[in-house]
């Protein structure tokens, strides 16, 4: 598995980072305000944190299927599952899971 960083105007490949050593298969990705790329693991229960500035990456085990990603302006990464009804919030500044909620959201809030 490789990530390709492109020039937005020309689509020229600026750099390639091979992450195959951690067995991560990307489904989707977001980039936070610090320029860190976060990728959901398509066939695994993990996230990938990739810093393109120094080409370092780590796999973060989530213990469940990881599917959708969203990020807010307060440095929170939201991670949803596909086959599990869970939502987690990570702090992208210190790479910690702040909470995980079970269930689905209803009009009355979390079950």
Secondary structure as UniProt FT lines:
FT   STRAND          2..6
FT   TURN            8..10
FT   STRAND          13..18
FT   HELIX           20..22
FT   STRAND          26..31
FT   TURN            33..34
FT   STRAND          36..41
FT   TURN            42..43
FT   STRAND          46..51
FT   TURN            52..55
FT   STRAND          56..61
FT   STRAND          69..71
FT   TURN            73..74
FT   STRAND          76..80
FT   STRAND          86..91
FT   TURN            92..95
FT   STRAND          96..102
FT   STRAND          105..106
FT   TURN            107..108
FT   STRAND          109..110
//
